[in-house]
Amino acid sequence: MSKKMKEFRLEFEELSGGYIVGKQAAGKNEHGYEYSVVQHSMSYGGDRGQYEFAGYDSNGEMDHNSVTGFLSLLAATEMAKNWKG
């Protein structure tokens, strides 16, 4: 019996506090690692309609080496889906 895999999808919420205007999708992928994908006035590529990815380690700390900007939505989604700390 085959088990249907749930499609991975980023769920964005609007950011509207202070001087940062944009959106963020944050969550935990099937590997158990947290991620954040943003598009806002201060993110890498946000002013161009592009996205920035950041991954977190097993302790919930941001892995600063993972921060990658100027991404398409597809590329950012794939990074979040496949992130393994």
N, CA, C and O atoms as a GROMACS GRO file, in nm:
protein
  340
    1MET      N    1   0.083  -0.116   0.000
    1MET     CA    2   0.000   0.000   0.000
    1MET      C    3   0.089   0.125   0.000
    1MET      O    4   0.177   0.138   0.086
    2SER      N    5   0.068   0.214  -0.094
    2SER     CA    6   0.151   0.334  -0.100
    2SER      C    7   0.092   0.444  -0.012
    2SER      O    8  -0.029   0.460  -0.002
    3LYS      N    9   0.180   0.517   0.048
    3LYS     CA   10   0.141   0.626   0.136
    3LYS      C   11   0.160   0.757   0.060
    3LYS      O   12   0.270   0.786   0.014
    4LYS      N   13   0.054   0.834   0.046
    4LYS     CA   14   0.063   0.958  -0.029
    4LYS      C   15   0.137   1.062   0.053
    4LYS      O   16   0.101   1.090   0.168
    5MET      N   17   0.241   1.120  -0.007
    5MET     CA   18   0.320   1.223   0.060
    5MET      C   19   0.244   1.355   0.054
    5MET      O   20   0.184   1.390  -0.048
    6LYS      N   21   0.246   1.428   0.165
    6LYS     CA   22   0.185   1.559   0.169
    6LYS      C   23   0.275   1.656   0.094
    6LYS      O   24   0.396   1.658   0.114
    7GLU      N   25   0.215   1.737   0.009
    7GLU     CA   26   0.292   1.836  -0.066
    7GLU      C   27   0.348   1.941   0.030
    7GLU      O   28   0.276   1.993   0.115
    8PHE      N   29   0.477   1.970   0.017
    8PHE     CA   30   0.540   2.072   0.101
    8PHE      C   31   0.504   2.208   0.046
    8PHE      O   32   0.520   2.235  -0.073
    9ARG      N   33   0.455   2.292   0.132
    9ARG     CA   34   0.414   2.426   0.089
    9ARG      C   35   0.450   2.528   0.196
    9ARG      O   36   0.428   2.505   0.315
   10LEU      N   37   0.503   2.640   0.153
   10LEU     CA   38   0.532   2.749   0.245
   10LEU      C   39   0.403   2.826   0.272
   10LEU      O   40   0.330   2.860   0.180
   11GLU      N   41   0.376   2.851   0.400
   11GLU     CA   42   0.257   2.926   0.440
   11GLU      C   43   0.303   3.062   0.492
   11GLU      O   44   0.361   3.070   0.601
   12PHE      N   45   0.278   3.167   0.416
   12PHE     CA   46   0.327   3.300   0.450
   12PHE      C   47   0.228   3.376   0.538
   12PHE      O   48   0.106   3.362   0.525
   13GLU      N   49   0.285   3.456   0.628
   13GLU     CA   50   0.209   3.550   0.709
   13GLU      C   51   0.267   3.689   0.684
   13GLU      O   52   0.387   3.704   0.664
   14GLU      N   53   0.181   3.788   0.685
   14GLU     CA   54   0.224   3.925   0.661
   14GLU      C   55   0.303   3.979   0.780
   14GLU      O   56   0.269   3.954   0.896
   15LEU      N   57   0.408   4.052   0.750
   15LEU     CA   58   0.487   4.125   0.850
   15LEU      C   59   0.453   4.272   0.833
   15LEU      O   60   0.465   4.326   0.723
   16SER      N   61   0.413   4.336   0.939
   16SER     CA   62   0.377   4.477   0.926
   16SER      C   63   0.410   4.556   1.052
   16SER      O   64   0.343   4.653   1.084
   17GLY      N   65   0.514   4.512   1.123
   17GLY     CA   66   0.553   4.584   1.243
   17GLY      C   67   0.668   4.678   1.218
   17GLY      O   68   0.772   4.638   1.165
   18GLY      N   69   0.652   4.802   1.253
   18GLY     CA   70   0.761   4.898   1.239
   18GLY      C   71   0.798   4.925   1.095
   18GLY      O   72   0.712   4.948   1.010
   19TYR      N   73   0.928   4.921   1.068
   19TYR     CA   74   0.979   4.956   0.935
   19TYR      C   75   0.992   4.836   0.842
   19TYR      O   76   1.027   4.853   0.726
   20ILE      N   77   0.965   4.714   0.892
   20ILE     CA   78   0.974   4.595   0.806
   20ILE      C   79   0.835   4.562   0.753
   20ILE      O   80   0.742   4.534   0.828
   21VAL      N   81   0.823   4.567   0.621
   21VAL     CA   82   0.697   4.535   0.555
   21VAL      C   83   0.723   4.421   0.458
   21VAL      O   84   0.812   4.431   0.373
   22GLY      N   85   0.648   4.313   0.470
   22GLY     CA   86   0.666   4.199   0.382
   22GLY      C   87   0.595   4.077   0.436
   22GLY      O   88   0.488   4.088   0.496
   23LYS      N   89   0.656   3.960   0.415
   23LYS     CA   90   0.594   3.835   0.458
   23LYS      C   91   0.699   3.734   0.499
   23LYS      O   92   0.815   3.742   0.459
   24GLN      N   93   0.656   3.637   0.581
   24GLN     CA   94   0.744   3.532   0.632
   24GLN      C   95   0.670   3.399   0.637
   24GLN      O   96   0.552   3.394   0.673
   25ALA      N   97   0.741   3.294   0.601
   25ALA     CA   98   0.693   3.156   0.620
   25ALA      C   99   0.795   3.088   0.709
   25ALA      O  100   0.914   3.082   0.676
   26ALA      N  101   0.751   3.037   0.822
   26ALA     CA  102   0.841   2.969   0.915
   26ALA      C  103   0.774   2.840   0.959
   26ALA      O  104   0.652   2.833   0.973
   27GLY      N  105   0.854   2.738   0.980
   27GLY     CA  106   0.798   2.611   1.022
   27GLY      C  107   0.906   2.507   1.041
   27GLY      O  108   1.024   2.538   1.052
   28LYS      N  109   0.861   2.381   1.044
   28LYS     CA  110   0.951   2.267   1.061
   28LYS      C  111   0.923   2.171   0.946
   28LYS      O  112   0.808   2.141   0.916
   29ASN      N  113   1.029   2.124   0.880
   29ASN     CA  114   1.012   2.034   0.767
   29ASN      C  115   1.006   1.888   0.812
   29ASN      O  116   1.013   1.859   0.932
   30GLU      N  117   0.993   1.796   0.717
   30GLU     CA  118   0.979   1.654   0.752
   30GLU      C  119   1.105   1.594   0.812
   30GLU      O  120   1.102   1.484   0.868
   31HIS      N  121   1.217   1.665   0.801
   31HIS     CA  122   1.342   1.619   0.862
   31HIS      C  123   1.352   1.665   1.008
   31HIS      O  124   1.446   1.627   1.079
   32GLY      N  125   1.256   1.746   1.051
   32GLY     CA  126   1.252   1.793   1.189
   32GLY      C  127   1.329   1.922   1.214
   32GLY      O  128   1.352   1.959   1.329
   33TYR      N  129   1.369   1.990   1.108
   33TYR     CA  130   1.445   2.113   1.123
   33TYR      C  131   1.360   2.235   1.089
   33TYR      O  132   1.278   2.232   0.997
   34GLU      N  133   1.383   2.341   1.164
   34GLU     CA  134   1.310   2.466   1.142
   34GLU      C  135   1.375   2.547   1.030
   34GLU      O  136   1.494   2.535   1.003
   35TYR      N  137   1.293   2.628   0.968
   35TYR     CA  138   1.338   2.715   0.859
   35TYR      C  139   1.258   2.845   0.864
   35TYR      O  140   1.154   2.854   0.929
   36SER      N  141   1.308   2.944   0.794
   36SER     CA  142   1.238   3.070   0.776
   36SER      C  143   1.265   3.118   0.633
   36SER      O  144   1.379   3.117   0.587
   37VAL      N  145   1.160   3.158   0.566
   37VAL     CA  146   1.172   3.219   0.433
   37VAL      C  147   1.102   3.353   0.442
   37VAL      O  148   0.986   3.361   0.482
   38VAL      N  149   1.173   3.458   0.406
   38VAL     CA  150   1.118   3.592   0.415
   38VAL      C  151   1.130   3.667   0.283
   38VAL      O  152   1.214   3.637   0.198
   39GLN      N  153   1.043   3.763   0.269
   39GLN     CA  154   1.051   3.860   0.159
   39GLN      C  155   1.002   3.991   0.220
   39GLN      O  156   0.882   4.008   0.244
   40HIS      N  157   1.095   4.083   0.246
   40HIS     CA  158   1.057   4.211   0.303
   40HIS      C  159   1.160   4.317   0.267
   40HIS      O  160   1.258   4.290   0.198
   41SER      N  161   1.137   4.436   0.315
   41SER     CA  162   1.218   4.551   0.278
   41SER      C  163   1.364   4.542   0.321
   41SER      O  164   1.447   4.616   0.269
   42MET      N  165   1.396   4.453   0.416
   42MET     CA  166   1.534   4.440   0.465
   42MET      C  167   1.600   4.307   0.426
   42MET      O  168   1.716   4.284   0.459
   43SER      N  169   1.527   4.219   0.358
   43SER     CA  170   1.584   4.088   0.324
   43SER      C  171   1.663   4.096   0.194
   43SER      O  172   1.642   4.185   0.111
   44TYR      N  173   1.754   4.000   0.177
   44TYR     CA  174   1.835   3.993   0.056
   44TYR      C  175   1.747   3.962  -0.064
   44TYR      O  176   1.699   3.850  -0.078
   45GLY      N  177   1.726   4.062  -0.150
   45GLY     CA  178   1.644   4.045  -0.269
   45GLY      C  179   1.499   4.082  -0.250
   45GLY      O  180   1.422   4.083  -0.346
   46GLY      N  181   1.458   4.112  -0.128
   46GLY     CA  182   1.318   4.142  -0.100
   46GLY      C  183   1.264   4.260  -0.179
   46GLY      O  184   1.149   4.260  -0.221
   47ASP      N  185   1.348   4.362  -0.200
   47ASP     CA  186   1.305   4.478  -0.276
   47ASP      C  187   1.291   4.448  -0.425
   47ASP      O  188   1.241   4.530  -0.501
   48ARG      N  189   1.335   4.329  -0.466
   48ARG     CA  190   1.324   4.285  -0.606
   48ARG      C  191   1.219   4.175  -0.622
   48ARG      O  192   1.205   4.116  -0.730
   49GLY      N  193   1.144   4.148  -0.514
   49GLY     CA  194   1.043   4.043  -0.520
   49GLY      C  195   1.100   3.903  -0.501
   49GLY      O  196   1.032   3.804  -0.529
   50GLN      N  197   1.225   3.896  -0.455
   50GLN     CA  198   1.289   3.767  -0.433
   50GLN      C  199   1.286   3.731  -0.285
   50GLN      O  200   1.244   3.812  -0.202
   51TYR      N  201   1.329   3.611  -0.252
   51TYR     CA  202   1.316   3.556  -0.117
   51TYR      C  203   1.451   3.527  -0.054
   51TYR      O  204   1.552   3.510  -0.123
   52GLU      N  205   1.451   3.521   0.080
   52GLU     CA  206   1.570   3.489   0.158
   52GLU      C  207   1.537   3.368   0.246
   52GLU      O  208   1.432   3.364   0.309
   53PHE      N  209   1.627   3.271   0.250
   53PHE     CA  210   1.612   3.149   0.329
   53PHE      C  211   1.709   3.151   0.447
   53PHE      O  212   1.822   3.198   0.435
   54ALA      N  213   1.664   3.098   0.561
   54ALA     CA  214   1.752   3.074   0.675
   54ALA      C  215   1.710   2.941   0.738
   54ALA      O  216   1.591   2.916   0.757
   55GLY      N  217   1.808   2.857   0.770
   55GLY     CA  218   1.782   2.730   0.836
   55GLY      C  219   1.830   2.733   0.980
   55GLY      O  220   1.916   2.814   1.016
   56TYR      N  221   1.774   2.645   1.061
   56TYR     CA  222   1.808   2.638   1.203
   56TYR      C  223   1.865   2.501   1.236
   56TYR      O  224   1.831   2.401   1.171
   57ASP      N  225   1.952   2.497   1.337
   57ASP     CA  226   2.013   2.370   1.376
   57ASP      C  227   1.922   2.294   1.472
   57ASP      O  228   1.811   2.339   1.502
   58SER      N  229   1.968   2.180   1.520
   58SER     CA  230   1.885   2.095   1.606
   58SER      C  231   1.856   2.158   1.742
   58SER      O  232   1.768   2.112   1.814
   59ASN      N  233   1.929   2.265   1.778
   59ASN     CA  234   1.904   2.338   1.902
   59ASN      C  235   1.813   2.458   1.881
   59ASN      O  236   1.784   2.533   1.974
   60GLY      N  237   1.767   2.476   1.757
   60GLY     CA  238   1.680   2.589   1.726
   60GLY      C  239   1.752   2.720   1.704
   60GLY      O  240   1.690   2.826   1.702
   61GLU      N  241   1.884   2.713   1.687
   61GLU     CA  242   1.964   2.832   1.661
   61GLU      C  243   1.982   2.850   1.511
   61GLU      O  244   2.002   2.754   1.437
   62MET      N  245   1.973   2.976   1.466
   62MET     CA  246   1.991   3.002   1.324
   62MET      C  247   2.132   2.964   1.281
   62MET      O  248   2.230   2.998   1.348
   63ASP      N  249   2.142   2.893   1.169
   63ASP     CA  250   2.270   2.861   1.108
   63ASP      C  251   2.300   2.976   1.012
   63ASP      O  252   2.250   2.979   0.899
   64HIS      N  253   2.382   3.070   1.057
   64HIS     CA  254   2.408   3.190   0.978
   64HIS      C  255   2.472   3.159   0.843
   64HIS      O  256   2.461   3.238   0.749
   65ASN      N  257   2.539   3.045   0.832
   65ASN     CA  258   2.597   3.005   0.704
   65ASN      C  259   2.491   2.960   0.603
   65ASN      O  260   2.518   2.950   0.484
   66SER      N  261   2.370   2.933   0.653
   66SER     CA  262   2.263   2.888   0.564
   66SER      C  263   2.189   3.003   0.498
   66SER      O  264   2.117   2.982   0.400
   67VAL      N  265   2.205   3.124   0.549
   67VAL     CA  266   2.129   3.238   0.498
   67VAL      C  267   2.165   3.261   0.352
   67VAL      O  268   2.280   3.283   0.316
   68THR      N  269   2.062   3.255   0.269
   68THR     CA  270   2.079   3.269   0.124
   68THR      C  271   1.969   3.359   0.071
   68THR      O  272   1.851   3.336   0.098
   69GLY      N  273   2.006   3.460  -0.002
   69GLY     CA  274   1.908   3.553  -0.056
   69GLY      C  275   1.900   3.550  -0.206
   69GLY      O  276   1.964   3.469  -0.273
   70PHE      N  277   1.818   3.641  -0.257
   70PHE     CA  278   1.798   3.658  -0.401
   70PHE      C  279   1.747   3.529  -0.466
   70PHE      O  280   1.792   3.491  -0.575
   71LEU      N  281   1.653   3.461  -0.398
   71LEU     CA  282   1.600   3.333  -0.443
   71LEU      C  283   1.462   3.347  -0.506
   71LEU      O  284   1.385   3.436  -0.470
   72SER      N  285   1.432   3.259  -0.600
   72SER     CA  286   1.296   3.249  -0.650
   72SER      C  287   1.213   3.177  -0.543
   72SER      O  288   1.269   3.116  -0.452
   73LEU      N  289   1.082   3.186  -0.552
   73LEU     CA  290   0.996   3.115  -0.457
   73LEU      C  291   1.020   2.965  -0.465
   73LEU      O  292   1.022   2.898  -0.361
   74LEU      N  293   1.039   2.911  -0.584
   74LEU     CA  294   1.065   2.768  -0.601
   74LEU      C  295   1.194   2.728  -0.532
   74LEU      O  296   1.198   2.628  -0.461
   75ALA      N  297   1.301   2.806  -0.551
   75ALA     CA  298   1.430   2.773  -0.490
   75ALA      C  299   1.422   2.782  -0.337
   75ALA      O  300   1.476   2.696  -0.267
   76ALA      N  301   1.355   2.884  -0.285
   76ALA     CA  302   1.340   2.899  -0.140
   76ALA      C  303   1.258   2.785  -0.081
   76ALA      O  304   1.288   2.735   0.027
   77THR      N  305   1.155   2.743  -0.153
   77THR     CA  306   1.070   2.632  -0.108
   77THR      C  307   1.150   2.503  -0.103
   77THR      O  308   1.140   2.427  -0.006
   78GLU      N  309   1.230   2.477  -0.205
   78GLU     CA  310   1.313   2.356  -0.209
   78GLU      C  311   1.415   2.356  -0.095
   78GLU      O  312   1.441   2.252  -0.035
   79MET      N  313   1.474   2.472  -0.066
   79MET     CA  314   1.571   2.480   0.042
   79MET      C  315   1.504   2.450   0.177
   79MET      O  316   1.560   2.377   0.259
   80ALA      N  317   1.385   2.505   0.199
   80ALA     CA  318   1.313   2.480   0.324
   80ALA      C  319   1.273   2.333   0.336
   80ALA      O  320   1.286   2.272   0.442
   81LYS      N  321   1.227   2.277   0.228
   81LYS     CA  322   1.183   2.137   0.225
   81LYS      C  323   1.299   2.042   0.256
   81LYS      O  324   1.282   1.944   0.327
   82ASN      N  325   1.417   2.071   0.202
   82ASN     CA  326   1.531   1.980   0.210
   82ASN      C  327   1.631   2.013   0.320
   82ASN      O  328   1.731   1.942   0.335
   83TRP      N  329   1.606   2.118   0.399
   83TRP     CA  330   1.702   2.160   0.501
   83TRP      C  331   1.719   2.050   0.606
   83TRP      O  332   1.621   1.995   0.656
   84LYS      N  333   1.845   2.020   0.639
   84LYS     CA  334   1.876   1.916   0.738
   84LYS      C  335   1.975   1.965   0.841
   84LYS      O  336   2.060   1.888   0.887
   85GLY      N  337   1.966   2.090   0.878
   85GLY     CA  338   2.050   2.146   0.984
   85GLY      C  339   2.195   2.141   0.952
   85GLY      O  340   2.277   2.185   1.032
   0.00000   0.00000   0.00000
